[in-house]
Amino acid sequence: MSKVTGYAASKVVNIVLAENNIAPIPPQMVYNYTTARVRAGKVPLIPIDADNKIDLADLEVWVTKYVEKKLAARETKMAEENIEA
C-alpha cells in the first residue's frame, strides 16, 4: 500500500501529529490541500495521482514540513510568553 486516499492520509498524519503533541487535522484539510486545489486549477500542496491518491512518500515529505512548522510556531510562542512574563 504505497498510495492512499485523502481520508486515509489524514489518519496517518494524525498519528504523526499525536506523537508530536500537535492537534489533529480533519480529513477535509487533506482534501483542500489536494483534490480541491486541482479542481480549482492550482497545484496541490500534497501531490496526487490521476485517481486522487497520495503516495506515502509525498505524504511523509508534507507531514514532516507541517510538523516542523507547528513545532517552530510553538517554540516562538513559548519564547514570547517568557519575554512577557
Backbone as CSV, one residue per row, in Angstrom:
resi,resn,N_x,N_y,N_z,CA_x,CA_y,CA_z,C_x,C_y,C_z
1,MET,0.846,-1.179,0.000,0.000,0.000,0.000,0.889,1.239,0.000
2,SER,1.254,1.708,-1.180,2.104,2.889,-1.242,1.312,4.153,-1.564
3,LYS,0.035,3.986,-1.943,-0.817,5.140,-2.220,-2.094,5.020,-1.406
4,VAL,-2.563,6.154,-0.900,-3.744,6.157,-0.049,-4.689,7.283,-0.463
5,THR,-5.920,7.168,-0.027,-6.900,8.226,-0.247,-6.607,9.381,0.707
6,GLY,-7.244,10.499,0.467,-7.081,11.644,1.352,-7.534,11.332,2.769
7,TYR,-8.628,10.563,2.880,-9.141,10.195,4.197,-8.118,9.344,4.953
8,ALA,-7.558,8.352,4.279,-6.545,7.503,4.917,-5.292,8.318,5.233
9,ALA,-4.962,9.259,4.358,-3.796,10.118,4.595,-3.984,10.932,5.866
10,SER,-5.194,11.431,6.089,-5.428,12.217,7.301,-5.247,11.371,8.553
11,LYS,-5.599,10.093,8.489,-5.395,9.205,9.637,-3.907,9.021,9.922
12,VAL,-3.122,8.845,8.866,-1.674,8.697,9.011,-1.082,9.981,9.589
13,VAL,-1.485,11.116,9.028,-0.982,12.407,9.506,-1.324,12.597,10.978
14,ASN,-2.528,12.245,11.372,-2.946,12.453,12.757,-2.177,11.581,13.741
15,ILE,-1.708,10.447,13.316,-0.850,9.620,14.169,0.464,10.351,14.427
16,VAL,1.040,10.899,13.358,2.301,11.640,13.492,2.099,12.884,14.355
17,LEU,0.983,13.576,14.139,0.711,14.781,14.925,0.556,14.439,16.401
18,ALA,-0.143,13.366,16.703,-0.331,12.953,18.100,1.016,12.647,18.760
19,GLU,1.910,12.022,18.009,3.239,11.711,18.543,4.025,12.969,18.895
20,ASN,3.666,14.084,18.259,4.357,15.349,18.493,3.518,16.344,19.299
21,ASN,2.438,15.848,19.918,1.542,16.692,20.721,1.016,17.902,19.946
22,ILE,0.608,17.638,18.712,0.031,18.658,17.842,-1.418,18.263,17.588
23,ALA,-2.295,19.257,17.550,-3.721,18.998,17.336,-3.945,18.273,16.006
24,PRO,-4.906,17.347,15.981,-5.192,16.608,14.744,-5.815,17.515,13.684
25,ILE,-5.739,17.045,12.441,-6.364,17.764,11.335,-7.593,16.980,10.872
26,PRO,-8.595,17.672,10.343,-9.752,16.970,9.807,-9.433,16.436,8.404
27,PRO,-10.097,15.364,7.984,-9.880,14.839,6.629,-10.110,15.905,5.557
28,GLN,-11.017,16.828,5.814,-11.310,17.887,4.846,-10.072,18.715,4.517
29,MET,-9.169,18.861,5.474,-7.951,19.637,5.238,-7.100,18.978,4.155
30,VAL,-6.983,17.661,4.197,-6.210,16.944,3.178,-6.885,17.119,1.821
31,TYR,-8.208,17.031,1.786,-8.952,17.234,0.538,-8.682,18.642,0.001
32,ASN,-8.726,19.633,0.883,-8.497,21.013,0.448,-7.092,21.213,-0.097
33,TYR,-6.128,20.514,0.462,-4.743,20.643,0.023,-4.444,19.839,-1.239
34,THR,-5.351,18.953,-1.620,-5.097,18.093,-2.784,-6.164,18.303,-3.866
35,THR,-7.183,17.506,-3.823,-8.208,17.477,-4.861,-8.860,18.834,-5.093
36,ALA,-9.197,19.537,-4.038,-9.863,20.833,-4.193,-8.965,21.829,-4.926
37,ARG,-7.673,21.801,-4.640,-6.757,22.715,-5.331,-6.642,22.351,-6.804
38,VAL,-6.594,21.062,-7.120,-6.512,20.635,-8.515,-7.767,21.074,-9.268
39,ARG,-8.918,20.877,-8.661,-10.178,21.278,-9.297,-10.268,22.775,-9.503
40,ALA,-9.567,23.542,-8.665,-9.555,24.999,-8.797,-8.451,25.474,-9.748
41,GLY,-7.751,24.522,-10.376,-6.697,24.866,-11.318,-5.374,25.235,-10.662
42,LYS,-5.209,24.856,-9.410,-3.986,25.160,-8.676,-3.162,23.892,-8.475
43,VAL,-1.925,24.079,-8.093,-1.033,22.959,-7.789,-1.366,22.466,-6.384
44,PRO,-1.538,21.153,-6.202,-1.838,20.646,-4.859,-0.641,20.800,-3.931
45,LEU,-0.916,21.017,-2.652,0.164,21.124,-1.672,0.754,19.759,-1.347
46,ILE,-0.052,18.723,-1.515,0.401,17.340,-1.389,0.125,16.706,-2.745
47,PRO,1.163,16.253,-3.465,0.934,15.700,-4.805,-0.040,14.517,-4.792
48,ILE,-0.867,14.454,-5.845,-1.799,13.338,-6.026,-1.673,12.809,-7.442
49,ASP,-2.118,11.562,-7.632,-2.094,10.990,-8.969,-3.442,11.225,-9.658
50,ALA,-3.623,10.634,-10.824,-4.849,10.825,-11.607,-6.084,10.290,-10.894
51,ASP,-5.891,9.363,-9.951,-7.005,8.795,-9.182,-7.199,9.506,-7.846
52,ASN,-6.561,10.659,-7.694,-6.625,11.446,-6.455,-6.034,10.714,-5.254
53,LYS,-5.097,9.827,-5.501,-4.419,9.103,-4.418,-3.105,9.793,-4.093
54,ILE,-2.702,9.665,-2.843,-1.487,10.294,-2.341,-0.437,9.217,-2.102
55,ASP,0.730,9.422,-2.675,1.846,8.500,-2.443,2.350,8.732,-1.018
56,LEU,2.593,7.657,-0.289,3.025,7.790,1.103,4.345,8.545,1.240
57,ALA,5.217,8.436,0.255,6.484,9.181,0.301,6.215,10.685,0.225
58,ASP,5.285,11.089,-0.637,4.922,12.502,-0.743,4.235,12.981,0.535
59,LEU,3.419,12.118,1.116,2.745,12.464,2.366,3.766,12.660,3.476
60,GLU,4.767,11.812,3.514,5.810,11.933,4.538,6.542,13.259,4.420
61,VAL,6.846,13.670,3.191,7.510,14.960,2.974,6.631,16.089,3.500
62,TRP,5.348,16.054,3.158,4.439,17.121,3.584,4.286,17.144,5.104
63,VAL,4.041,15.993,5.714,3.794,15.971,7.157,5.051,16.376,7.927
64,THR,6.213,16.059,7.414,7.459,16.476,8.065,7.551,18.003,8.095
65,LYS,7.253,18.638,6.959,7.271,20.102,6.896,6.197,20.699,7.808
66,TYR,5.022,20.088,7.821,3.921,20.579,8.639,4.281,20.519,10.120
67,VAL,4.842,19.402,10.551,5.241,19.241,11.955,6.329,20.250,12.311
68,GLU,7.312,20.408,11.439,8.383,21.376,11.697,7.803,22.783,11.869
69,LYS,6.867,23.143,11.016,6.243,24.468,11.088,5.477,24.639,12.402
70,LYS,4.709,23.629,12.785,3.926,23.711,14.021,4.829,23.758,15.253
71,LEU,5.899,22.962,15.263,6.816,22.966,16.398,7.555,24.296,16.502
72,ALA,7.937,24.877,15.359,8.607,26.173,15.371,7.664,27.251,15.903
73,ALA,6.398,27.191,15.505,5.411,28.158,15.993,5.229,28.009,17.501
74,ARG,5.228,26.780,17.974,5.085,26.523,19.415,6.277,27.117,20.176
75,GLU,7.483,26.903,19.645,8.684,27.435,20.298,8.664,28.957,20.328
76,THR,8.242,29.567,19.229,8.159,31.024,19.165,7.164,31.541,20.190
77,LYS,6.031,30.896,20.281,5.004,31.320,21.229,5.519,31.204,22.664
78,MET,6.194,30.099,22.963,6.729,29.908,24.309,7.785,30.966,24.627
79,ALA,8.613,31.285,23.651,9.648,32.297,23.858,9.016,33.665,24.094
80,GLU,7.979,33.995,23.340,7.300,35.275,23.522,6.619,35.347,24.892
81,GLU,6.060,34.254,25.342,5.408,34.236,26.650,6.414,34.405,27.772
82,ASN,7.612,33.855,27.610,8.661,34.022,28.617,9.153,35.458,28.676
83,ILE,9.222,36.109,27.530,9.663,37.502,27.480,8.642,38.392,28.191
84,GLU,7.366,38.103,27.966,6.310,38.917,28.533,6.124,38.673,30.033
85,ALA,6.549,37.525,30.529,6.319,37.164,31.932,7.126,37.976,32.904
